[in-house]
Amino acid sequence: MENERLKKVLDSQLKRQEQLKHFEEEKVRNLQQIRDHKKEKLKMNQERIFNNKMAQMRRLKNLSQMINKKQKKATIYRNSSNLVDEKQRRDALRTQRLQRNLKIQKQKQMDLKMKVLEKEKMGEYRLAKSRHDKAKAKKVLSELLWMKNRDRNHSNSLVGLLTQRRHTRHRSLHTFATPSNS
């Protein structure tokens, strides 16, 4: 009986020792994997740093070449008498562009105001129609049509600005409708 108990205790101790041994082996394996992973990471970082340095050197080289080219161009330009003409031409183009953009912005604001007015007139027209006021409806409708025609034919409209040549060529064909005062 006691032998059996001793045998059980010994078996359990052996199992425990095997488990501990297995656990230690697993621990050693994990540590080795961690070391290998760290070495790999370090190697990759070193490669990345090296590649970055090489790329930086290439960029610096390209930049210095570009600067040298620009300096050569600048000296050639400085020696030519066209520099003043070129600067004046660029300034003139810039002011022309700014004026055109300003004109377009103003026209956009005007178009927005006209749209708001059209909506108001449309509301008035619907109101007059709902009240069966034919005279008022007719007057508002004629004003609305005049506004639409004016917007379509006006030389300062956005379309006119963007296609000025076409508009100036056929200016005589445009008829400007005026609202009736009745």
N, CA and C atoms as an extended XYZ file, in Angstrom:
546
Properties=species:S:1:pos:R:3:atomname:S:1:resname:S:1:resid:I:1 pbc="F F F"
N         0.825       -1.192        0.000 N   MET     1
C         0.000        0.000        0.000 CA  MET     1
C         0.866        1.252        0.000 C   MET     1
N         1.829        1.222        0.872 N   GLU     2
C         2.747        2.360        0.957 CA  GLU     2
C         3.596        2.441       -0.310 C   GLU     2
N         3.895        1.286       -0.871 N   ASN     3
C         4.677        1.251       -2.111 CA  ASN     3
C         3.904        1.939       -3.256 C   ASN     3
N         2.644        1.651       -3.263 N   GLU     4
C         1.818        2.266       -4.306 CA  GLU     4
C         1.775        3.785       -4.146 C   GLU     4
N         1.659        4.248       -2.906 N   ARG     5
C         1.650        5.682       -2.642 CA  ARG     5
C         2.974        6.311       -3.056 C   ARG     5
N         4.079        5.664       -2.712 N   LEU     6
C         5.417        6.153       -3.086 CA  LEU     6
C         5.554        6.200       -4.614 C   LEU     6
N         5.049        5.141       -5.239 N   LYS     7
C         5.111        5.061       -6.697 CA  LYS     7
C         4.324        6.229       -7.329 C   LYS     7
N         3.152        6.506       -6.780 N   LYS     8
C         2.326        7.614       -7.287 CA  LYS     8
C         3.050        8.942       -7.113 C   LYS     8
N         3.656        9.115       -5.931 N   VAL     9
C         4.381       10.363       -5.652 CA  VAL     9
C         5.550       10.512       -6.614 C   VAL     9
N         6.286        9.395       -6.799 N   LEU    10
C         7.432        9.427       -7.723 CA  LEU    10
C         6.971        9.737       -9.150 C   LEU    10
N         5.876        9.107       -9.554 N   ASP    11
C         5.336        9.364      -10.901 CA  ASP    11
C         4.952       10.838      -11.084 C   ASP    11
N         4.279       11.348      -10.078 N   SER    12
C         3.878       12.769      -10.154 CA  SER    12
C         5.101       13.683      -10.196 C   SER    12
N         6.150       13.331       -9.419 N   GLN    13
C         7.385       14.132       -9.427 CA  GLN    13
C         8.062       14.066      -10.794 C   GLN    13
N         8.074       12.858      -11.375 N   LEU    14
C         8.672       12.686      -12.696 CA  LEU    14
C         7.912       13.524      -13.750 C   LEU    14
N         6.588       13.423      -13.650 N   LYS    15
C         5.757       14.225      -14.579 CA  LYS    15
C         6.060       15.706      -14.430 C   LYS    15
N         6.135       16.122      -13.199 N   ARG    16
C         6.404       17.535      -12.903 CA  ARG    16
C         7.759       17.950      -13.459 C   ARG    16
N         8.777       17.076      -13.256 N   GLN    17
C        10.120       17.371      -13.774 CA  GLN    17
C        10.102       17.451      -15.300 C   GLN    17
N         9.365       16.525      -15.937 N   GLU    18
C         9.265       16.552      -17.397 CA  GLU    18
C         8.593       17.836      -17.871 C   GLU    18
N         7.523       18.217      -17.148 N   GLN    19
C         6.825       19.459      -17.498 CA  GLN    19
C         7.750       20.658      -17.353 C   GLN    19
N         8.505       20.684      -16.250 N   LEU    20
C         9.454       21.786      -16.029 CA  LEU    20
C        10.511       21.823      -17.127 C   LEU    20
N        11.030       20.622      -17.470 N   LYS    21
C        12.035       20.529      -18.518 CA  LYS    21
C        11.467       21.049      -19.840 C   LYS    21
N        10.259       20.593      -20.161 N   HIS    22
C         9.577       21.024      -21.385 CA  HIS    22
C         9.365       22.552      -21.370 C   HIS    22
N         8.936       23.074      -20.207 N   PHE    23
C         8.731       24.516      -20.048 CA  PHE    23
C        10.024       25.285      -20.255 C   PHE    23
N        11.140       24.768      -19.693 N   GLU    24
C        12.448       25.419      -19.843 CA  GLU    24
C        12.876       25.426      -21.313 C   GLU    24
N        12.683       24.264      -21.983 N   GLU    25
C        13.032       24.191      -23.404 CA  GLU    25
C        12.228       25.211      -24.214 C   GLU    25
N        10.922       25.301      -23.901 N   GLU    26
C        10.038       26.261      -24.587 CA  GLU    26
C        10.517       27.689      -24.349 C   GLU    26
N        10.909       27.964      -23.106 N   LYS    27
C        11.393       29.299      -22.738 CA  LYS    27
C        12.654       29.648      -23.525 C   LYS    27
N        13.586       28.665      -23.592 N   VAL    28
C        14.844       28.874      -24.322 CA  VAL    28
C        14.548       29.120      -25.807 C   VAL    28
N        13.609       28.310      -26.371 N   ARG    29
C        13.237       28.468      -27.777 CA  ARG    29
C        12.648       29.859      -28.033 C   ARG    29
N        11.767       30.308      -27.147 N   ASN    30
C        11.148       31.638      -27.282 CA  ASN    30
C        12.191       32.743      -27.210 C   ASN    30
N        13.111       32.611      -26.244 N   LEU    31
C        14.182       33.610      -26.116 CA  LEU    31
C        15.027       33.665      -27.384 C   LEU    31
N        15.328       32.486      -27.939 N   GLN    32
C        16.124       32.415      -29.174 CA  GLN    32
C        15.379       33.088      -30.333 C   GLN    32
N        14.050       32.826      -30.413 N   GLN    33
C        13.235       33.465      -31.467 CA  GLN    33
C        13.251       34.978      -31.318 C   GLN    33
N        13.134       35.442      -30.051 N   ILE    34
C        13.141       36.895      -29.791 CA  ILE    34
C        14.470       37.489      -30.221 C   ILE    34
N        15.584       36.793      -29.873 N   ARG    35
C        16.919       37.281      -30.254 CA  ARG    35
C        17.058       37.351      -31.780 C   ARG    35
N        16.601       36.280      -32.448 N   ASP    36
C        16.679       36.238      -33.911 CA  ASP    36
C        15.870       37.384      -34.525 C   ASP    36
N        14.660       37.594      -33.981 N   HIS    37
C        13.786       38.661      -34.484 CA  HIS    37
C        14.438       40.031      -34.293 C   HIS    37
N        15.075       40.221      -33.110 N   LYS    38
C        15.742       41.508      -32.843 CA  LYS    38
C        16.905       41.727      -33.802 C   LYS    38
N        17.677       40.626      -34.041 N   LYS    39
C        18.806       40.736      -34.976 CA  LYS    39
C        18.305       41.105      -36.368 C   LYS    39
N        17.214       40.440      -36.795 N   GLU    40
C        16.630       40.706      -38.111 CA  GLU    40
C        16.155       42.154      -38.217 C   GLU    40
N        15.487       42.615      -37.162 N   LYS    41
C        14.980       43.991      -37.123 CA  LYS    41
C        16.123       44.996      -37.190 C   LYS    41
N        17.190       44.724      -36.432 N   LEU    42
C        18.363       45.595      -36.417 CA  LEU    42
C        18.989       45.664      -37.802 C   LEU    42
N        19.092       44.496      -38.428 N   LYS    43
C        19.666       44.427      -39.782 CA  LYS    43
C        18.826       45.241      -40.764 C   LYS    43
N        17.486       45.063      -40.672 N   MET    44
C        16.587       45.800      -41.563 CA  MET    44
C        16.682       47.307      -41.327 C   MET    44
N        16.775       47.704      -40.049 N   ASN    45
C        16.914       49.127      -39.721 CA  ASN    45
C        18.198       49.699      -40.287 C   ASN    45
N        19.293       48.929      -40.150 N   GLN    46
C        20.573       49.394      -40.687 CA  GLN    46
C        20.500       49.559      -42.199 C   GLN    46
N        19.854       48.576      -42.875 N   GLU    47
C        19.679       48.676      -44.328 CA  GLU    47
C        18.850       49.906      -44.699 C   GLU    47
N        17.764       50.134      -43.954 N   ARG    48
C        16.896       51.288      -44.219 CA  ARG    48
C        17.656       52.599      -44.043 C   ARG    48
N        18.437       52.679      -42.958 N   ILE    49
C        19.228       53.894      -42.699 CA  ILE    49
C        20.227       54.120      -43.829 C   ILE    49
N        20.872       53.023      -44.261 N   PHE    50
C        21.853       53.124      -45.349 CA  PHE    50
C        21.172       53.602      -46.632 C   PHE    50
N        20.005       52.991      -46.953 N   ASN    51
C        19.264       53.387      -48.165 CA  ASN    51
C        18.822       54.846      -48.096 C   ASN    51
N        18.370       55.281      -46.899 N   ASN    52
C        17.955       56.679      -46.732 CA  ASN    52
C        19.115       57.631      -46.956 C   ASN    52
N        20.288       57.252      -46.405 N   LYS    53
C        21.468       58.110      -46.586 CA  LYS    53
C        21.857       58.201      -48.055 C   LYS    53
N        21.792       57.050      -48.746 N   MET    54
C        22.128       57.041      -50.176 CA  MET    54
C        21.146       57.916      -50.966 C   MET    54
N        19.858       57.783      -50.639 N   ALA    55
C        18.834       58.582      -51.331 CA  ALA    55
C        19.045       60.072      -51.060 C   ALA    55
N        19.389       60.389      -49.807 N   GLN    56
C        19.638       61.790      -49.449 CA  GLN    56
C        20.833       62.337      -50.234 C   GLN    56
N        21.871       61.509      -50.354 N   MET    57
C        23.047       61.938      -51.119 CA  MET    57
C        22.688       62.166      -52.582 C   MET    57
N        21.844       61.244      -53.131 N   ARG    58
C        21.411       61.416      -54.531 CA  ARG    58
C        20.612       62.705      -54.701 C   ARG    58
N        19.701       62.965      -53.728 N   ARG    59
C        18.892       64.192      -53.800 CA  ARG    59
C        19.772       65.435      -53.745 C   ARG    59
N        20.759       65.414      -52.841 N   LEU    60
C        21.666       66.561      -52.731 CA  LEU    60
C        22.435       66.779      -54.029 C   LEU    60
N        22.875       65.667      -54.614 N   LYS    61
C        23.619       65.752      -55.870 CA  LYS    61
C        22.745       66.356      -56.961 C   LYS    61
N        21.497       65.842      -57.064 N   ASN    62
C        20.559       66.367      -58.073 CA  ASN    62
C        20.267       67.845      -57.839 C   ASN    62
N        20.095       68.197      -56.554 N   LEU    63
C        19.815       69.588      -56.209 CA  LEU    63
C        20.970       70.493      -56.599 C   LEU    63
N        22.191       70.051      -56.303 N   SER    64
C        23.368       70.880      -56.639 CA  SER    64
C        23.495       71.025      -58.152 C   SER    64
N        23.194       69.940      -58.891 N   GLN    65
C        23.232       70.030      -60.357 CA  GLN    65
C        22.201       71.031      -60.865 C   GLN    65
N        20.988       70.969      -60.284 N   MET    66
C        19.914       71.879      -60.703 CA  MET    66
C        20.295       73.331      -60.404 C   MET    66
N        20.877       73.550      -59.205 N   ILE    67
C        21.291       74.908      -58.824 CA  ILE    67
C        22.349       75.422      -59.793 C   ILE    67
N        23.295       74.560      -60.139 N   ASN    68
C        24.342       74.960      -61.091 CA  ASN    68
C        23.740       75.349      -62.430 C   ASN    68
N        22.766       74.530      -62.910 N   LYS    69
C        22.109       74.845      -64.183 CA  LYS    69
C        21.413       76.199      -64.120 C   LYS    69
N        20.673       76.406      -62.988 N   LYS    70
C        19.927       77.669      -62.853 CA  LYS    70
C        20.873       78.863      -62.780 C   LYS    70
N        22.011       78.678      -62.090 N   GLN    71
C        22.983       79.775      -62.005 CA  GLN    71
C        23.539       80.110      -63.381 C   GLN    71
N        23.810       79.057      -64.169 N   LYS    72
C        24.302       79.297      -65.533 CA  LYS    72
C        23.276       80.064      -66.342 C   LYS    72
N        21.993       79.613      -66.229 N   LYS    73
C        20.924       80.309      -66.955 CA  LYS    73
C        20.815       81.762      -66.504 C   LYS    73
N        20.926       81.951      -65.172 N   ALA    74
C        20.804       83.310      -64.619 CA  ALA    74
C        21.918       84.206      -65.144 C   ALA    74
N        23.133       83.676      -65.217 N   THR    75
C        24.234       84.512      -65.724 CA  THR    75
C        24.010       84.852      -67.188 C   THR    75
N        23.521       83.866      -67.957 N   ILE    76
C        23.236       84.137      -69.374 CA  ILE    76
C        22.146       85.201      -69.474 C   ILE    76
N        21.123       85.066      -68.639 N   TYR    77
C        20.001       86.003      -68.633 CA  TYR    77
C        20.447       87.395      -68.232 C   TYR    77
N        21.323       87.444      -67.189 N   ARG    78
C        21.791       88.738      -66.695 CA  ARG    78
C        22.567       89.484      -67.757 C   ARG    78
N        23.287       88.694      -68.549 N   ASN    79
C        24.098       89.325      -69.589 CA  ASN    79
C        23.251       89.822      -70.755 C   ASN    79
N        22.053       89.269      -70.930 N   SER    80
C        21.207       89.703      -72.045 CA  SER    80
C        20.405       90.938      -71.640 C   SER    80
N        20.036       91.736      -72.644 N   SER    81
C        19.277       92.964      -72.375 CA  SER    81
C        17.783       92.696      -72.327 C   SER    81
N        17.361       91.460      -72.616 N   ASN    82
C        15.930       91.131      -72.657 CA  ASN    82
C        15.332       90.952      -71.266 C   ASN    82
N        16.165       91.009      -70.243 N   LEU    83
C        15.682       90.727      -68.887 CA  LEU    83
C        14.591       91.705      -68.471 C   LEU    83
N        14.794       92.992      -68.731 N   VAL    84
C        13.812       94.019      -68.352 CA  VAL    84
C        12.512       93.795      -69.115 C   VAL    84
N        12.651       93.523      -70.428 N   ASP    85
C        11.466       93.273      -71.252 CA  ASP    85
C        10.681       92.070      -70.729 C   ASP    85
N        11.413       91.015      -70.357 N   GLU    86
C        10.774       89.790      -69.848 CA  GLU    86
C        10.016       90.081      -68.554 C   GLU    86
N        10.656       90.861      -67.661 N   LYS    87
C        10.018       91.196      -66.374 CA  LYS    87
C         8.754       92.021      -66.623 C   LYS    87
N         8.855       93.016      -67.511 N   GLN    88
C         7.689       93.845      -67.827 CA  GLN    88
C         6.559       93.001      -68.418 C   GLN    88
N         6.944       92.064      -69.313 N   ARG    89
C         5.946       91.209      -69.957 CA  ARG    89
C         5.230       90.359      -68.904 C   ARG    89
N         6.029       89.770      -67.959 N   ARG    90
C         5.436       88.937      -66.904 CA  ARG    90
C         4.506       89.755      -66.014 C   ARG    90
N         4.955       90.991      -65.650 N   ASP    91
C         4.105       91.863      -64.822 CA  ASP    91
C         2.797       92.206      -65.537 C   ASP    91
N         2.903       92.506      -66.827 N   ALA    92
C         1.706       92.850      -67.606 CA  ALA    92
C         0.739       91.665      -67.655 C   ALA    92
N         1.292       90.473      -67.886 N   LEU    93
C         0.440       89.270      -67.924 CA  LEU    93
C        -0.231       89.037      -66.576 C   LEU    93
N         0.527       89.243      -65.494 N   ARG    94
C        -0.031       89.027      -64.149 CA  ARG    94
C        -1.181       89.992      -63.880 C   ARG    94
N        -0.967       91.293      -64.207 N   THR    95
C        -2.037       92.275      -63.956 CA  THR    95
C        -3.258       91.977      -64.822 C   THR    95
N        -2.994       91.559      -66.081 N   GLN    96
C        -4.103       91.222      -66.985 CA  GLN    96
C        -4.923       90.066      -66.403 C   GLN    96
N        -4.220       89.042      -65.905 N   ARG    97
C        -4.896       87.875      -65.327 CA  ARG    97
C        -5.701       88.283      -64.097 C   ARG    97
N        -5.086       89.133      -63.237 N   LEU    98
C        -5.785       89.582      -62.028 CA  LEU    98
C        -7.041       90.376      -62.376 C   LEU    98
N        -6.923       91.267      -63.377 N   GLN    99
C        -8.091       92.055      -63.791 CA  GLN    99
C        -9.206       91.144      -64.308 C   GLN    99
N        -8.815       90.145      -65.111 N   ARG   100
C        -9.804       89.226      -65.669 CA  ARG   100
C       -10.497       88.445      -64.556 C   ARG   100
N        -9.695       87.973      -63.580 N   ASN   101
C       -10.274       87.218      -62.457 CA  ASN   101
C       -11.227       88.085      -61.642 C   ASN   101
N       -10.848       89.357      -61.439 N   LEU   102
C       -11.693       90.286      -60.692 CA  LEU   102
C       -13.020       90.501      -61.425 C   LEU   102
N       -12.918       90.659      -62.748 N   LYS   103
C       -14.109       90.861      -63.560 CA  LYS   103
C       -15.038       89.653      -63.461 C   LYS   103
N       -14.427       88.463      -63.524 N   ILE   104
C       -15.213       87.222      -63.436 CA  ILE   104
C       -15.881       87.115      -62.067 C   ILE   104
N       -15.136       87.459      -60.991 N   GLN   105
C       -15.702       87.406      -59.633 CA  GLN   105
C       -16.898       88.346      -59.512 C   GLN   105
N       -16.728       89.578      -60.038 N   LYS   106
C       -17.826       90.551      -59.993 CA  LYS   106
C       -19.042       90.020      -60.748 C   LYS   106
N       -18.771       89.403      -61.920 N   GLN   107
C       -19.868       88.872      -62.725 CA  GLN   107
C       -20.570       87.731      -62.004 C   GLN   107
N       -19.792       86.893      -61.299 N   LYS   108
C       -20.397       85.797      -60.533 CA  LYS   108
C       -21.323       86.356      -59.457 C   LYS   108
N       -20.868       87.436      -58.779 N   GLN   109
C       -21.719       88.070      -57.763 CA  GLN   109
C       -23.003       88.610      -58.394 C   GLN   109
N       -22.839       89.246      -59.565 N   MET   110
C       -24.010       89.789      -60.266 CA  MET   110
C       -24.970       88.664      -60.659 C   MET   110
N       -24.416       87.565      -61.164 N   ASP   111
C       -25.250       86.424      -61.567 CA  ASP   111
C       -26.017       85.880      -60.377 C   ASP   111
N       -25.340       85.834      -59.211 N   LEU   112
C       -25.988       85.347      -57.993 CA  LEU   112
C       -27.152       86.263      -57.606 C   LEU   112
N       -26.898       87.606      -57.672 N   LYS   113
C       -27.957       88.572      -57.352 CA  LYS   113
C       -29.139       88.408      -58.306 C   LYS   113
N       -28.807       88.203      -59.604 N   MET   114
C       -29.857       88.042      -60.597 CA  MET   114
C       -30.672       86.781      -60.326 C   MET   114
N       -29.996       85.705      -59.909 N   LYS   115
C       -30.723       84.473      -59.596 CA  LYS   115
C       -31.693       84.685      -58.444 C   LYS   115
N       -31.216       85.418      -57.418 N   VAL   116
C       -32.076       85.711      -56.263 CA  VAL   116
C       -33.282       86.535      -56.715 C   VAL   116
N       -33.022       87.564      -57.545 N   LEU   117
C       -34.118       88.392      -58.059 CA  LEU   117
C       -35.106       87.569      -58.881 C   LEU   117
N       -34.552       86.671      -59.730 N   GLU   118
C       -35.418       85.802      -60.535 CA  GLU   118
C       -36.320       84.946      -59.653 C   GLU   118
N       -35.734       84.387      -58.574 N   LYS   119
C       -36.527       83.564      -57.654 CA  LYS   119
C       -37.642       84.388      -57.019 C   LYS   119
N       -37.301       85.639      -56.615 N   GLU   120
C       -38.311       86.522      -56.007 CA  GLU   120
C       -39.436       86.812      -57.013 C   GLU   120
N       -39.029       87.119      -58.263 N   LYS   121
C       -40.025       87.424      -59.302 CA  LYS   121
C       -40.904       86.203      -59.574 C   LYS   121
N       -40.262       85.012      -59.565 N   MET   122
C       -41.009       83.780      -59.792 CA  MET   122
C       -42.044       83.582      -58.679 C   MET   122
N       -41.636       83.903      -57.450 N   GLY   123
C       -42.563       83.818      -56.315 CA  GLY   123
C       -43.725       84.781      -56.477 C   GLY   123
N       -43.411       86.039      -56.906 N   GLU   124
C       -44.463       87.034      -57.138 CA  GLU   124
C       -45.435       86.548      -58.213 C   GLU   124
N       -44.861       85.968      -59.303 N   TYR   125
C       -45.683       85.474      -60.413 CA  TYR   125
C       -46.637       84.382      -59.933 C   TYR   125
N       -46.114       83.425      -59.166 N   ARG   126
C       -46.958       82.333      -58.655 CA  ARG   126
C       -48.069       82.862      -57.745 C   ARG   126
N       -47.682       83.856      -56.902 N   LEU   127
C       -48.660       84.457      -55.999 CA  LEU   127
C       -49.775       85.129      -56.790 C   LEU   127
N       -49.391       85.902      -57.835 N   ALA   128
C       -50.387       86.583      -58.663 CA  ALA   128
C       -51.276       85.572      -59.380 C   ALA   128
N       -50.669       84.469      -59.862 N   LYS   129
C       -51.437       83.423      -60.538 CA  LYS   129
C       -52.435       82.779      -59.594 C   LYS   129
N       -51.975       82.538      -58.327 N   SER   130
C       -52.869       81.896      -57.355 CA  SER   130
C       -54.022       82.819      -56.959 C   SER   130
N       -53.793       84.146      -57.053 N   ARG   131
C       -54.857       85.109      -56.710 CA  ARG   131
C       -55.683       85.503      -57.933 C   ARG   131
N       -55.373       84.897      -59.099 N   HIS   132
C       -56.065       85.160      -60.367 CA  HIS   132
C       -55.968       86.630      -60.776 C   HIS   132
N       -54.785       87.258      -60.486 N   ASP   133
C       -54.549       88.652      -60.866 CA  ASP   133
C       -53.769       88.626      -62.181 C   ASP   133
N       -54.502       88.632      -63.316 N   LYS   134
C       -53.863       88.444      -64.621 CA  LYS   134
C       -52.934       89.588      -64.993 C   LYS   134
N       -53.324       90.809      -64.689 N   ALA   135
C       -52.500       91.971      -65.054 CA  ALA   135
C       -51.152       91.927      -64.331 C   ALA   135
N       -51.189       91.673      -63.026 N   LYS   136
C       -49.964       91.597      -62.217 CA  LYS   136
C       -49.079       90.442      -62.701 C   LYS   136
N       -49.714       89.286      -62.989 N   ALA   137
C       -48.978       88.109      -63.443 CA  ALA   137
C       -48.282       88.397      -64.770 C   ALA   137
N       -48.998       89.086      -65.679 N   LYS   138
C       -48.432       89.408      -66.993 CA  LYS   138
C       -47.231       90.347      -66.850 C   LYS   138
N       -47.394       91.370      -65.980 N   LYS   139
C       -46.308       92.337      -65.765 CA  LYS   139
C       -45.065       91.649      -65.183 C   LYS   139
N       -45.278       90.825      -64.165 N   VAL   140
C       -44.155       90.131      -63.515 CA  VAL   140
C       -43.491       89.173      -64.491 C   VAL   140
N       -44.306       88.486      -65.306 N   LEU   141
C       -43.764       87.539      -66.282 CA  LEU   141
C       -42.913       88.258      -67.321 C   LEU   141
N       -43.369       89.450      -67.779 N   SER   142
C       -42.579       90.201      -68.765 CA  SER   142
C       -41.254       90.658      -68.158 C   SER   142
N       -41.301       91.101      -66.884 N   GLU   143
C       -40.047       91.482      -66.205 CA  GLU   143
C       -39.099       90.297      -66.084 C   GLU   143
N       -39.673       89.148      -65.748 N   LEU   144
C       -38.874       87.925      -65.588 CA  LEU   144
C       -38.234       87.532      -66.911 C   LEU   144
N       -39.009       87.598      -67.983 N   LEU   145
C       -38.476       87.264      -69.313 CA  LEU   145
C       -37.392       88.257      -69.728 C   LEU   145
N       -37.609       89.543      -69.408 N   TRP   146
C       -36.595       90.552      -69.724 CA  TRP   146
C       -35.303       90.248      -68.989 C   TRP   146
N       -35.432       89.864      -67.696 N   MET   147
C       -34.238       89.542      -66.906 CA  MET   147
C       -33.488       88.357      -67.513 C   MET   147
N       -34.236       87.331      -67.918 N   LYS   148
C       -33.594       86.150      -68.506 CA  LYS   148
C       -32.907       86.517      -69.826 C   LYS   148
N       -33.587       87.309      -70.667 N   ASN   149
C       -32.991       87.727      -71.942 CA  ASN   149
C       -31.763       88.586      -71.723 C   ASN   149
N       -31.870       89.522      -70.764 N   ARG   150
C       -30.750       90.412      -70.464 CA  ARG   150
C       -29.547       89.597      -70.025 C   ARG   150
N       -29.792       88.593      -69.181 N   ASP   151
C       -28.722       87.745      -68.683 CA  ASP   151
C       -28.086       86.953      -69.819 C   ASP   151
N       -28.914       86.529      -70.768 N   ARG   152
C       -28.402       85.720      -71.875 CA  ARG   152
C       -27.609       86.565      -72.858 C   ARG   152
N       -28.079       87.814      -73.102 N   ASN   153
C       -27.474       88.634      -74.150 CA  ASN   153
C       -26.441       89.636      -73.651 C   ASN   153
N       -26.363       89.811      -72.344 N   HIS   154
C       -25.501       90.863      -71.821 CA  HIS   154
C       -24.043       90.562      -72.088 C   HIS   154
N       -23.308       91.561      -72.592 N   SER   155
C       -21.904       91.328      -72.965 CA  SER   155
C       -21.014       91.110      -71.740 C   SER   155
N       -21.466       91.542      -70.552 N   ASN   156
C       -20.648       91.361      -69.346 CA  ASN   156
C       -20.969       90.079      -68.589 C   ASN   156
N       -21.833       89.235      -69.174 N   SER   157
C       -22.149       87.984      -68.475 CA  SER   157
C       -20.926       87.086      -68.465 C   SER   157
N       -20.944       86.074      -67.618 N   LEU   158
C       -19.798       85.181      -67.472 CA  LEU   158
C       -19.468       84.490      -68.794 C   LEU   158
N       -20.504       84.080      -69.511 N   VAL   159
C       -20.279       83.436      -70.810 CA  VAL   159
C       -19.636       84.431      -71.754 C   VAL   159
N       -20.118       85.684      -71.687 N   GLY   160
C       -19.551       86.725      -72.530 CA  GLY   160
C       -18.087       86.954      -72.238 C   GLY   160
N       -17.737       86.902      -70.955 N   LEU   161
C       -16.332       87.094      -70.577 CA  LEU   161
C       -15.460       85.967      -71.095 C   LEU   161
N       -15.975       84.735      -70.969 N   LEU   162
C       -15.169       83.588      -71.351 CA  LEU   162
C       -15.078       83.436      -72.868 C   LEU   162
N       -16.099       83.917      -73.599 N   THR   163
C       -16.063       83.817      -75.064 CA  THR   163
C       -16.285       85.203      -75.645 C   THR   163
N       -15.409       86.135      -75.296 N   GLN   164
C       -15.611       87.531      -75.681 CA  GLN   164
C       -15.538       87.728      -77.182 C   GLN   164
N       -14.641       86.994      -77.835 N   ARG   165
C       -14.432       87.193      -79.258 CA  ARG   165
C       -15.726       86.931      -80.028 C   ARG   165
N       -16.396       85.821      -79.696 N   ARG   166
C       -17.630       85.452      -80.390 CA  ARG   166
C       -18.717       86.499      -80.156 C   ARG   166
N       -18.793       86.995      -78.908 N   HIS   167
C       -19.835       87.970      -78.574 CA  HIS   167
C       -19.605       89.291      -79.287 C   HIS   167
N       -18.331       89.731      -79.364 N   THR   168
C       -18.080       91.022      -80.004 CA  THR   168
C       -18.304       90.924      -81.508 C   THR   168
N       -18.074       89.732      -82.082 N   ARG   169
C       -18.233       89.556      -83.522 CA  ARG   169
C       -19.698       89.718      -83.930 C   ARG   169
N       -20.610       89.188      -83.079 N   HIS   170
C       -22.026       89.190      -83.444 CA  HIS   170
C       -22.842       90.138      -82.567 C   HIS   170
N       -22.235       91.228      -82.117 N   ARG   171
C       -22.942       92.146      -81.227 CA  ARG   171
C       -24.192       92.710      -81.895 C   ARG   171
N       -24.113       92.953      -83.205 N   SER   172
C       -25.250       93.555      -83.901 CA  SER   172
C       -26.459       92.614      -83.935 C   SER   172
N       -26.230       91.327      -83.803 N   LEU   173
C       -27.341       90.375      -83.840 CA  LEU   173
C       -28.140       90.358      -82.540 C   LEU   173
N       -27.477       90.802      -81.418 N   HIS   174
C       -28.165       90.750      -80.127 CA  HIS   174
C       -29.205       91.854      -80.013 C   HIS   174
N       -30.356       91.497      -79.530 N   THR   175
C       -31.390       92.506      -79.273 CA  THR   175
C       -31.652       92.526      -77.779 C   THR   175
N       -31.649       93.692      -77.220 N   PHE   176
C       -31.859       93.815      -75.778 CA  PHE   176
C       -33.317       94.136      -75.511 C   PHE   176
N       -34.021       93.179      -74.922 N   ALA   177
C       -35.437       93.393      -74.598 CA  ALA   177
C       -35.542       94.318      -73.402 C   ALA   177
N       -36.504       95.217      -73.424 N   THR   178
C       -36.704       96.128      -72.291 CA  THR   178
C       -38.063       95.847      -71.675 C   THR   178
N       -38.163       96.015      -70.368 N   PRO   179
C       -39.463       95.739      -69.735 CA  PRO   179
C       -40.512       96.772      -70.127 C   PRO   179
N       -41.706       96.311      -70.320 N   SER   180
C       -42.780       97.249      -70.688 CA  SER   180
C       -43.232       97.986      -69.434 C   SER   180
N       -43.505       99.258      -69.583 N   ASN   181
C       -43.882      100.081      -68.425 CA  ASN   181
C       -45.389      100.082      -68.174 C   ASN   181
N       -46.102       99.218      -68.848 N   SER   182
C       -47.569       99.209      -68.674 CA  SER   182
C       -47.944       98.491      -67.401 C   SER   182
